[in-house]
């Protein structure tokens, strides 16, 4: 059973990884589609890890910003 310190460390690592994914995706979106509006920035900030992965894949084929945010 993990100690409290180990659990907190693991949570911190996961949050750091997710923040890194958000930052990379945001840079890619800005480069591809221009400055993001507040709604798109909020979606990124509140995204799950699964959503970020899906959106990162979608950016390769999406013709519009809206198409990036479609996940099935």
C-alpha positions in Angstrom: 0.0 0.0 0.0 1.4 3.4 -1.0 2.2 5.9 1.6 0.6 9.4 1.6 3.9 10.8 0.4 4.0 8.3 -2.5 0.4 9.0 -3.5 1.0 12.8 -3.4 4.2 12.4 -5.5 2.4 10.3 -8.1 -0.5 12.8 -8.3 2.0 15.6 -8.7 3.8 13.8 -11.5 0.5 13.1 -13.3 -0.6 16.7 -13.0 2.8 17.8 -14.3 2.5 15.5 -17.3 -1.0 16.6 -18.1 0.1 20.3 -17.9 2.9 19.6 -20.3 0.5 17.9 -22.7 -1.8 20.9 -22.5 1.1 23.3 -23.1 2.3 21.5 -26.2 -1.2 21.1 -27.7 -1.9 24.8 -27.1 1.3 25.8 -28.9 0.5 23.5 -31.8 -3.1 24.9 -32.0 -1.9 28.5 -32.0 0.7 27.7 -34.7 -1.9 26.0 -36.9 -5.0 28.1 -36.3 -3.8 31.4 -34.7 -4.5 32.8 -31.3 -7.1 30.8 -29.3 -10.2 32.4 -27.9 -11.0 32.1 -24.2 -13.4 29.1 -24.8 -10.7 27.0 -26.5 -8.1 27.9 -23.7 -10.6 26.9 -21.1 -11.3 23.6 -22.8 -7.6 22.8 -22.8 -7.3 23.7 -19.1 -10.2 21.4 -18.1 -9.5 18.6 -20.4 -9.0 15.0 -19.3 -5.9 13.1 -20.3 -8.0 11.1 -22.8 -9.3 14.3 -24.4 -5.8 15.7 -24.7 -4.6 12.6 -26.5 -7.6 12.6 -28.9 -7.1 16.3 -29.7 -3.4 15.8 -30.2 -4.2 13.1 -32.8 -6.9 15.2 -34.4 -4.7 18.2 -35.0 -2.9 16.2 -37.7 -6.0 16.0 -39.9 -8.3 18.8 -38.7 -9.1 21.6 -41.1 -10.6 23.8 -38.4 -10.2 24.3 -34.7 -13.7 22.9 -34.1 -12.6 19.6 -35.8 -9.7 19.3 -33.4 -12.2 19.1 -30.4 -14.3 16.3 -31.9 -13.6 12.9 -30.2 -15.5 9.7 -30.7 
